[in-house]
Amino acid sequence: MSAPTTKTAHWQELDLKHHMHPFTDHVDLQEVKPQIIERAEGVYIYDSEGQKLLDGMSGLWCVNVGYGRDEIVEAAAQQMRQLPYYNNFFKTSTAPALELAHALSKITPDGVDYFFFANSGSEANDTNIRLVQTYWTMLGKPEKRLLISRHNAYHGSTIAGASLTGMASMHDISAVAMPDIVHITNPDWYASDGSCDAEELGLRAAKALEQKILELGAGNVAAFFAEPIQGAGGVIVPPASYWPEIQRICRRYDVLIVVDEVITGFGRTGQWFGADTYAIEPDLMTLAKGLSSGYLPIAASAVGERVASVLRTKQGRFPHGYTYGGHPVAASAALKNLEIIQRENLVQQVGQQTGPYFQQALLGLMDHPWVSYVRGQGLMACVLLSPDKASRSAFNPVGGIATLVRDQCFRNGLVTRAVGDGLVFAPPLIITPAQIDELVAKLRLSLDHVYRNHA
Ligand code: PXG
């Protein structure tokens, strides 16, 4: 590989000298050097060496309307000139936060009409935990405070978010995992032993919730937290049988349903929310990422009538909030982002055209000797690899080959992420069928390259 240009070398040096990366092995990084992303347009990003890459991940599952939207830039700049900051604490508000709450109330499921703003998905999940526990306490049931989450869930990186998260590696680094959180199985048919079909597995995974509630005592269980489709865990799409049964169980035992829509929200699944796709009736939702398409950090807890009516009518403060929650500049950017999604019919486009096209195009890879399964919904998907398709066995080490394919994709101009033995994709919602073909062709090229050298 040719030597990097002076500016790239300069930034790489600064990175190694002064910068610490999230979720990164810094010893590895010293070997490979970070890739510096410098600009972006539409579905493409460009690095400091001028390489153009199709962003198959929308940044980190967030740039739903694609890059280069001047309208969002203008809305933010205008707001910054007029009022760069004011807060919603105590007895003040700003217009962008209120307009955004109103706009959100029109697209969230019926009965979900109140919004508490934060700056990240992790924070919004912290808020949801506080809301859930405050709700039961205000109703005189403070003992109802246990939270149930699932294996392989990702709910954030704060102590509470990481504690809700169901990935063992994230619990290992923290000696201070939050109490009151327990995890149950997730509906991952691919990872199962194959002893039943997917629908039966979905029912069994849902029944695990009922068993756990009975074991803990329904009077102690406050809420069930879940992503409609597990994203960072590897786009684990639930069988159709799963969510209706979860819904029934939560209602039967009076357990609140908190739907984490940080990835599945804002058109990703082909409907506004994953809750729409799976007919879930959430009591609370976690919103972030696509809310502003990542142009500025903003997140929200969407609060359903049941919880809102208690918090809004019982005397007493909810002692919780973030300095930048509902930041007027971020809220203006989010409002413009929602306007674009609506004006360009992006949700319908994903649901009816590009989503099905994307899933079909990826399924075309099943003829590759390593591609053992393709799962997804709308514009999120995971292509799973196995050295033995029939048994769906894992590579040794797990993720070794997927990481090589991921690195080769980057060399071939495609951004993807390796999750275990899978490669995940979540391109911007504006991706065209021709760009989907480009994505799949680059993935095939990369798979073939690694296969030739490592099979
Ligand atoms: N909930 C879900 C479902 C998420 O996917 C969060 C909460 C936390 O959001 P913040 O804004 O605090 O990061 C997320 C974030 C990955 C990856 O590589 C996924 C996320 C973040 C970073 C990387 O898959 N999801």
Boltz pocket constraint, residues with backbone or C-beta under 6 A from the ligand:
constraints:
  - pocket:
      binder: B
      contacts: [[A, 60], [A, 61], [A, 119], [A, 120], [A, 121], [A, 122], [A, 123], [A, 125], [A, 154], [A, 155], [A, 156], [A, 157], [A, 161], [A, 227], [A, 231], [A, 232], [A, 233], [A, 260], [A, 261], [A, 262], [A, 263], [A, 286], [A, 288], [A, 289], [A, 417]]
      max_distance: 6.0
